[in-house]
């Protein structure tokens, strides 16, 4: 259940960590056979690890359609094939998101009742985390699509976190004359009439400071929110590092502050939130961050493991069969 | 040139700071006469300060249309009237953004050639700042609107910062199969054919880590980006404060680190970026942040002062008259 797009120096230690942490995990490593064998064979728990060869690699900026059409033996494609064939319960990749989504849709197909798969990830906040979707699988969403995202997000939180009636909000803006655009307003009516535990609108600052379990938005807004916060976090981290390295006194203070700084770092460590799920497919596919490291990739494997173990796809399928458009009949 | 929506405990010291810093500034304070007189009369430089009475206040969550129709003597309306009548060169308010925009459009009107006014603000990054628009005046924008935002943003940076050919980028997402939505792609073609110094697409993380002077987006995406980063910054600040207050050692370290922490705080102080300009109107209106303090409001006054002094509205008007849709004729 993995594809080695990110390079073995990241995936090998990540697999090692994951195998150590999850005793029921079995890993199928997909990639260039010889390199994998030498990097992975000496790992502990190698009895729960096997290899499947793939001769090609999808480049990070390769057009998705090209990857689907032309690279039938890419590590990405072969990994997803493992899920389609039932050899794996889930697939994890840190490769090209567009190609991953396109290949997954092509090979696995979407669940009936789902027009568009969506990308969901947990994002941190002071008192826990929130699941936000769509983070960029779709750039134009109808109100009906947003409702489907809400339903899939609810299934995910119910399956993975055991919250029976997770709260769902729609991302909106509040500063213009009439609150929200037409799509969001129409979606709010659909949400209101559904069986979802819909709590209304939230704004961008509520992602990190709010209280809902799920925030639904179209993939354009979701991707902007995600990338903007990644960019800000990077800038702030760099600023803090620069200031703690500026001159002798600052360096001394940095040494003295190490335990405090470390505990701040642990609390806001973005690697805890690695592992975005591609929802709405007939199989579990998890995207690890493009610039991930062993800790992040191991966390993504954990997300895939939990989704497979808790029957995420099956639960979404069941939830879709229930009437959700009329509250009274639910 | 001010409206007292935020309360005199903020505006009075802000006006005092601003009058001290800008010797050619003259302030017309608009609000409830008696309260203002007692709070402001003892300020230094009171010779450059006068009062205009307003008997009503627009509440922060009052519908914009209602404010325009029913509150003809609000501090917000009276302040904008000062600009319309030529008594003031610019107006600053930290009140209800929707009401401010609606009233400004109603009283001042938009410049010919501009379909929709936009809200622009500078946002920080390591090597300076970037101007982003629209931050929430519009929730559905056509490619043509985005082009107008690009033109107004360029005029602003040229007028206020003296950069002759500021670089302009379009905010987009990169993770879906086909890069961007139809509006952004169509806008890119218009930008390409215009006289703007268009440098292509950027993504959310480039707001804080990029190199362009102006980023153009629709108001929904812009507002999401702005609010999301405000929320993240708040959460991170709180986390750092909590960790530096956890136990005796952390408190000691906090005292030792004070100079470093202060210099970090100074570098990322959001109050430096207070003062968003409502662009596209026949007059200068500046919005100060709803939760501002004297430092932030004084900064917003400075933005208004600079816009008025550098003839921002006149420059936008001139730039609009020039042919911008065909590069060769520019």
Interface residues (C-beta under 8 A of the other chain):
Chain A: X63 X64 X65 X97 X98 X101 X102 X119 X124 X125 X126 X135 X136 X137 X138 X139 X140 X171 X173 X174 X175 X176 X177 X178 X180 X181 X182 X203 X204 X205 X206 X207 X208 X209 X217 X219 X220 X221 X223 X224 X225 X226 X227 X228 X229 X230 X231 X232 X233 X234 X235 X236 X238 X239 X240 X243 X244 X246 X249 X250 X253 X254 X256 X257 X259 X260 X263 X264 X267 X268
Chain B: X64 X65 X97 X98 X101 X102 X119 X124 X125 X126 X135 X136 X137 X138 X139 X140 X171 X173 X174 X175 X176 X177 X178 X180 X181 X182 X203 X204 X205 X206 X207 X208 X209 X217 X219 X220 X221 X223 X224 X225 X226 X227 X228 X229 X230 X231 X232 X233 X234 X235 X236 X238 X239 X240 X243 X244 X246 X249 X250 X253 X254 X256 X257 X259 X260 X263 X264 X267 X268
